[in-house]
Amino acid sequence: MKLIASLTSPYVRKIRIVLAEKKIDCDLVLESPWVEGNPVSKFNPLGKVPVLILDDDSTLYDSRVIAEYLDTVAPNNRLIPASGRERISVKRWEALADGIMDAAVAAFLESRRPDGERSPSSIERQRGKIMRALQAMSDELGEQPWCHGNSLSLADIAVGCALGYLSFRVPDIRWNEQYANLAQLHEKLMQRPPFADTVPQA
């Protein structure tokens, strides 16, 4: 298998952590969807990473689909419960975390637009989504050691990637000062090599 990836993408980071936690070998092929003439759209018509290229050359995208596939093909260290309310709980956490990443990416891209084209109201709308989602995460996590159950799940991986991306791209949102429980979870996750080894770099 091959993973078409960008090292700054939080969605790619999520899949890289899943691969590492499940001990699945996969070649990393670095491509930026923002570089003119990049080949990403040949593998994903939406022109986004990550894309997983399977051994038969078929492709999977986006990160939620890829994570579920990887958890299914390798039964060790299950990250998503098989069925029922537990499964829905983990997927709900993932949706909330991905929503933070979506909003952070949108705010970051808008902030890079030229003067006169930038929309401060659009940026504030995305930041509002982030702040509401952080509050919801903190409330839901409470004093639990993990987002779901008694061990690492895809919920924790997604949340860890969302928090890490905020620190990387929107550092003025000081979530770690406002939400002590999220900061504790993130610190615990960063002690795991798959998280420490995939911190995005500018």
C-alpha positions as YAML, in Angstrom:
chain: A
units: angstrom
residues:
- id: 1
  name: MET
  ca: [0.00, 0.00, 0.00]
- id: 2
  name: LYS
  ca: [0.97, 3.61, -0.51]
- id: 3
  name: LEU
  ca: [-0.27, 6.73, 1.24]
- id: 4
  name: ILE
  ca: [-0.32, 9.94, -0.80]
- id: 5
  name: ALA
  ca: [0.40, 12.48, 1.87]
- id: 6
  name: SER
  ca: [1.39, 15.97, 2.97]
- id: 7
  name: LEU
  ca: [3.26, 16.31, 6.26]
- id: 8
  name: THR
  ca: [1.26, 19.37, 7.31]
- id: 9
  name: SER
  ca: [-2.20, 17.83, 6.76]
- id: 10
  name: PRO
  ca: [-3.96, 16.90, 10.03]
- id: 11
  name: TYR
  ca: [-6.03, 14.33, 8.12]
- id: 12
  name: VAL
  ca: [-2.85, 12.67, 6.86]
- id: 13
  name: ARG
  ca: [-1.46, 12.72, 10.38]
- id: 14
  name: LYS
  ca: [-4.54, 10.87, 11.61]
- id: 15
  name: ILE
  ca: [-3.93, 8.08, 9.09]
- id: 16
  name: ARG
  ca: [-0.20, 7.92, 9.79]
- id: 17
  name: ILE
  ca: [-0.98, 7.45, 13.49]
- id: 18
  name: VAL
  ca: [-3.56, 4.76, 12.72]
- id: 19
  name: LEU
  ca: [-0.99, 2.93, 10.57]
- id: 20
  name: ALA
  ca: [1.62, 3.13, 13.30]
- id: 21
  name: GLU
  ca: [-0.71, 2.12, 16.14]
- id: 22
  name: LYS
  ca: [-1.87, -0.89, 14.13]
- id: 23
  name: LYS
  ca: [1.66, -1.70, 12.93]
- id: 24
  name: ILE
  ca: [0.69, -1.66, 9.26]
- id: 25
  name: ASP
  ca: [3.50, -1.16, 6.73]
- id: 26
  name: CYS
  ca: [2.71, 1.48, 4.14]
- id: 27
  name: ASP
  ca: [4.91, 3.54, 1.83]
- id: 28
  name: LEU
  ca: [4.61, 7.30, 2.27]
- id: 29
  name: VAL
  ca: [4.49, 9.30, -0.97]
- id: 30
  name: LEU
  ca: [4.77, 13.02, -0.29]
- id: 31
  name: GLU
  ca: [2.73, 15.29, -2.57]
- id: 32
  name: SER
  ca: [1.33, 18.73, -1.85]
- id: 33
  name: PRO
  ca: [-2.13, 19.38, -3.31]
- id: 34
  name: TRP
  ca: [-1.23, 23.10, -3.32]
- id: 35
  name: VAL
  ca: [1.74, 22.80, -5.69]
- id: 36
  name: GLU
  ca: [0.84, 23.55, -9.29]
- id: 37
  name: GLY
  ca: [0.90, 20.44, -11.46]
- id: 38
  name: ASN
  ca: [0.71, 18.05, -8.50]
- id: 39
  name: PRO
  ca: [-0.64, 14.56, -9.28]
- id: 40
  name: VAL
  ca: [-3.01, 14.26, -6.31]
- id: 41
  name: SER
  ca: [-6.13, 14.72, -8.46]
- id: 42
  name: LYS
  ca: [-5.12, 11.64, -10.47]
- id: 43
  name: PHE
  ca: [-5.73, 9.56, -7.34]
- id: 44
  name: ASN
  ca: [-8.55, 11.60, -5.77]
- id: 45
  name: PRO
  ca: [-10.80, 13.67, -8.06]
- id: 46
  name: LEU
  ca: [-11.31, 16.09, -5.15]
- id: 47
  name: GLY
  ca: [-7.59, 16.85, -5.17]
- id: 48
  name: LYS
  ca: [-7.17, 16.21, -1.45]
- id: 49
  name: VAL
  ca: [-4.88, 14.13, 0.73]
- id: 50
  name: PRO
  ca: [-4.68, 11.56, 2.19]
- id: 51
  name: VAL
  ca: [-5.24, 8.97, -0.49]
- id: 52
  name: LEU
  ca: [-4.56, 5.30, 0.17]
- id: 53
  name: ILE
  ca: [-3.48, 3.31, -2.89]
- id: 54
  name: LEU
  ca: [-4.16, -0.38, -2.36]
- id: 55
  name: ASP
  ca: [-2.11, -3.24, -3.77]
- id: 56
  name: ASP
  ca: [-4.53, -3.63, -6.69]
- id: 57
  name: ASP
  ca: [-4.07, 0.11, -7.49]
- id: 58
  name: SER
  ca: [-7.58, 1.03, -6.34]
- id: 59
  name: THR
  ca: [-7.78, 4.11, -4.15]
- id: 60
  name: LEU
  ca: [-9.49, 5.15, -0.94]
- id: 61
  name: TYR
  ca: [-10.23, 8.67, 0.36]
- id: 62
  name: ASP
  ca: [-10.99, 10.59, 2.70]
- id: 63
  name: SER
  ca: [-9.38, 10.05, 6.11]
- id: 64
  name: ARG
  ca: [-12.54, 8.68, 7.75]
- id: 65
  name: VAL
  ca: [-12.93, 6.03, 5.03]
- id: 66
  name: ILE
  ca: [-9.23, 5.15, 5.14]
- id: 67
  name: ALA
  ca: [-9.17, 4.84, 8.95]
- id: 68
  name: GLU
  ca: [-12.16, 2.52, 8.92]
- id: 69
  name: TYR
  ca: [-10.65, 0.38, 6.18]
- id: 70
  name: LEU
  ca: [-7.33, 0.04, 8.03]
- id: 71
  name: ASP
  ca: [-9.07, -0.87, 11.26]
- id: 72
  name: THR
  ca: [-11.00, -3.59, 9.42]
- id: 73
  name: VAL
  ca: [-8.15, -5.18, 7.48]
- id: 74
  name: ALA
  ca: [-5.89, -5.45, 10.54]
- id: 75
  name: PRO
  ca: [-7.83, -6.86, 13.52]
- id: 76
  name: ASN
  ca: [-5.07, -6.08, 16.07]
- id: 77
  name: ASN
  ca: [-5.44, -3.01, 18.30]
- id: 78
  name: ARG
  ca: [-9.00, -2.26, 17.23]
- id: 79
  name: LEU
  ca: [-9.60, 1.49, 17.20]
- id: 80
  name: ILE
  ca: [-13.30, 1.49, 16.24]
- id: 81
  name: PRO
  ca: [-15.85, -0.68, 18.06]
- id: 82
  name: ALA
  ca: [-17.53, -3.20, 15.78]
- id: 83
  name: SER
  ca: [-21.12, -2.04, 16.20]
- id: 84
  name: GLY
  ca: [-23.77, -0.37, 18.29]
- id: 85
  name: ARG
  ca: [-23.67, 2.74, 20.42]
- id: 86
  name: GLU
  ca: [-19.97, 2.34, 21.16]
- id: 87
  name: ARG
  ca: [-19.11, 2.53, 17.48]
- id: 88
  name: ILE
  ca: [-21.34, 5.57, 16.99]
- id: 89
  name: SER
  ca: [-19.72, 7.27, 19.98]
- id: 90
  name: VAL
  ca: [-16.23, 6.92, 18.50]
- id: 91
  name: LYS
  ca: [-17.39, 8.07, 15.06]
- id: 92
  name: ARG
  ca: [-19.13, 11.07, 16.65]
- id: 93
  name: TRP
  ca: [-15.89, 12.08, 18.36]
- id: 94
  name: GLU
  ca: [-14.11, 11.73, 15.01]
- id: 95
  name: ALA
  ca: [-16.71, 13.91, 13.28]
- id: 96
  name: LEU
  ca: [-16.30, 16.62, 15.94]
- id: 97
  name: ALA
  ca: [-12.51, 16.53, 15.69]
- id: 98
  name: ASP
  ca: [-12.61, 16.57, 11.89]
- id: 99
  name: GLY
  ca: [-14.97, 19.54, 12.09]
- id: 100
  name: ILE
  ca: [-12.38, 21.46, 14.11]
- id: 101
  name: MET
  ca: [-9.75, 20.61, 11.51]
- id: 102
  name: ASP
  ca: [-12.09, 21.67, 8.68]
- id: 103
  name: ALA
  ca: [-12.74, 25.02, 10.37]
- id: 104
  name: ALA
  ca: [-9.06, 25.57, 11.20]
- id: 105
  name: VAL
  ca: [-7.99, 24.83, 7.61]
- id: 106
  name: ALA
  ca: [-10.67, 27.20, 6.27]
- id: 107
  name: ALA
  ca: [-9.65, 29.98, 8.68]
- id: 108
  name: PHE
  ca: [-5.96, 29.52, 7.89]
- id: 109
  name: LEU
  ca: [-6.51, 29.60, 4.13]
- id: 110
  name: GLU
  ca: [-8.76, 32.66, 4.38]
- id: 111
  name: SER
  ca: [-6.15, 34.46, 6.49]
- id: 112
  name: ARG
  ca: [-3.60, 33.95, 3.70]
- id: 113
  name: ARG
  ca: [-5.70, 35.63, 1.04]
- id: 114
  name: PRO
  ca: [-4.44, 39.03, -0.22]
- id: 115
  name: ASP
  ca: [-5.57, 42.24, 1.45]
- id: 116
  name: GLY
  ca: [-8.91, 43.29, 0.06]
- id: 117
  name: GLU
  ca: [-9.92, 39.70, -0.69]
- id: 118
  name: ARG
  ca: [-9.75, 38.41, 2.88]
- id: 119
  name: SER
  ca: [-13.02, 38.07, 4.78]
- id: 120
  name: PRO
  ca: [-12.63, 38.73, 8.53]
- id: 121
  name: SER
  ca: [-16.24, 37.68, 9.09]
- id: 122
  name: SER
  ca: [-15.55, 34.31, 7.45]
- id: 123
  name: ILE
  ca: [-12.52, 33.78, 9.67]
- id: 124
  name: GLU
  ca: [-14.53, 34.65, 12.78]
- id: 125
  name: ARG
  ca: [-17.28, 32.26, 11.73]
- id: 126
  name: GLN
  ca: [-14.77, 29.42, 11.49]
- id: 127
  name: ARG
  ca: [-13.20, 30.37, 14.82]
- id: 128
  name: GLY
  ca: [-16.65, 30.30, 16.40]
- id: 129
  name: LYS
  ca: [-17.07, 26.71, 15.21]
- id: 130
  name: ILE
  ca: [-13.70, 25.82, 16.73]
- id: 131
  name: MET
  ca: [-14.50, 27.37, 20.10]
- id: 132
  name: ARG
  ca: [-17.89, 25.68, 20.35]
- id: 133
  name: ALA
  ca: [-16.38, 22.33, 19.38]
- id: 134
  name: LEU
  ca: [-13.58, 22.66, 21.94]
- id: 135
  name: GLN
  ca: [-16.12, 23.37, 24.66]
- id: 136
  name: ALA
  ca: [-18.16, 20.34, 23.58]
- id: 137
  name: MET
  ca: [-15.04, 18.15, 23.60]
- id: 138
  name: SER
  ca: [-14.04, 19.31, 27.06]
- id: 139
  name: ASP
  ca: [-17.54, 18.80, 28.43]
- id: 140
  name: GLU
  ca: [-17.80, 15.34, 26.90]
- id: 141
  name: LEU
  ca: [-14.36, 14.23, 28.04]
- id: 142
  name: GLY
  ca: [-14.87, 15.39, 31.62]
- id: 143
  name: GLU
  ca: [-12.52, 13.46, 33.89]
- id: 144
  name: GLN
  ca: [-12.33, 10.38, 31.69]
- id: 145
  name: PRO
  ca: [-8.81, 9.16, 30.82]
- id: 146
  name: TRP
  ca: [-9.81, 8.54, 27.17]
- id: 147
  name: CYS
  ca: [-12.48, 9.91, 24.86]
- id: 148
  name: HIS
  ca: [-14.17, 6.52, 24.71]
- id: 149
  name: GLY
  ca: [-13.73, 3.48, 26.91]
- id: 150
  name: ASN
  ca: [-10.58, 2.55, 28.79]
- id: 151
  name: SER
  ca: [-7.98, 2.62, 26.03]
- id: 152
  name: LEU
  ca: [-6.87, 4.50, 22.94]
- id: 153
  name: SER
  ca: [-9.41, 4.64, 20.13]
- id: 154
  name: LEU
  ca: [-9.84, 6.51, 16.87]
- id: 155
  name: ALA
  ca: [-11.66, 9.15, 18.92]
- id: 156
  name: ASP
  ca: [-8.45, 10.01, 20.77]
- id: 157
  name: ILE
  ca: [-6.38, 9.96, 17.59]
- id: 158
  name: ALA
  ca: [-8.75, 12.36, 15.83]
- id: 159
  name: VAL
  ca: [-8.95, 14.68, 18.85]
- id: 160
  name: GLY
  ca: [-5.18, 14.67, 19.25]
- id: 161
  name: CYS
  ca: [-4.71, 15.59, 15.59]
- id: 162
  name: ALA
  ca: [-7.27, 18.39, 15.83]
- id: 163
  name: LEU
  ca: [-5.63, 19.88, 18.92]
- id: 164
  name: GLY
  ca: [-2.18, 19.58, 17.38]
- id: 165
  name: TYR
  ca: [-3.34, 21.31, 14.21]
- id: 166
  name: LEU
  ca: [-4.78, 24.21, 16.19]
- id: 167
  name: SER
  ca: [-1.42, 24.69, 17.89]
- id: 168
  name: PHE
  ca: [0.28, 24.55, 14.49]
- id: 169
  name: ARG
  ca: [-1.96, 26.81, 12.42]
- id: 170
  name: VAL
  ca: [-4.10, 28.81, 14.89]
- id: 171
  name: PRO
  ca: [-1.79, 29.19, 17.90]
- id: 172
  name: ASP
  ca: [-3.63, 32.20, 19.29]
- id: 173
  name: ILE
  ca: [-6.49, 29.87, 20.25]
- id: 174
  name: ARG
  ca: [-4.91, 28.73, 23.51]
- id: 175
  name: TRP
  ca: [-7.04, 25.62, 24.04]
- id: 176
  name: ASN
  ca: [-4.41, 24.09, 26.33]
- id: 177
  name: GLU
  ca: [-4.78, 26.98, 28.80]
- id: 178
  name: GLN
  ca: [-8.58, 27.05, 28.68]
- id: 179
  name: TYR
  ca: [-9.29, 23.31, 28.82]
- id: 180
  name: ALA
  ca: [-7.07, 21.47, 31.27]
- id: 181
  name: ASN
  ca: [-8.60, 18.07, 30.53]
- id: 182
  name: LEU
  ca: [-7.90, 18.39, 26.80]
- id: 183
  name: ALA
  ca: [-4.35, 19.50, 27.58]
- id: 184
  name: GLN
  ca: [-3.84, 16.43, 29.80]
- id: 185
  name: LEU
  ca: [-5.17, 14.12, 27.10]
- id: 186
  name: HIS
  ca: [-2.95, 15.73, 24.47]
- id: 187
  name: GLU
  ca: [0.11, 15.46, 26.72]
- id: 188
  name: LYS
  ca: [-0.60, 11.76, 27.27]
- id: 189
  name: LEU
  ca: [-1.01, 11.17, 23.55]
- id: 190
  name: MET
  ca: [2.24, 12.97, 22.77]
- id: 191
  name: GLN
  ca: [4.08, 10.39, 24.89]
- id: 192
  name: ARG
  ca: [3.19, 7.79, 22.26]
- id: 193
  name: PRO
  ca: [5.76, 7.59, 19.42]
- id: 194
  name: PRO
  ca: [3.13, 7.67, 16.62]
- id: 195
  name: PHE
  ca: [2.00, 11.09, 17.86]
- id: 196
  name: ALA
  ca: [5.46, 12.45, 18.67]
- id: 197
  name: ASP
  ca: [6.82, 11.33, 15.30]
- id: 198
  name: THR
  ca: [4.10, 13.04, 13.25]
- id: 199
  name: VAL
  ca: [4.00, 16.56, 14.70]
- id: 200
  name: PRO
  ca: [3.47, 18.92, 11.73]
- id: 201
  name: GLN
  ca: [6.39, 21.18, 10.84]
- id: 202
  name: ALA
  ca: [6.19, 24.46, 8.94]
...
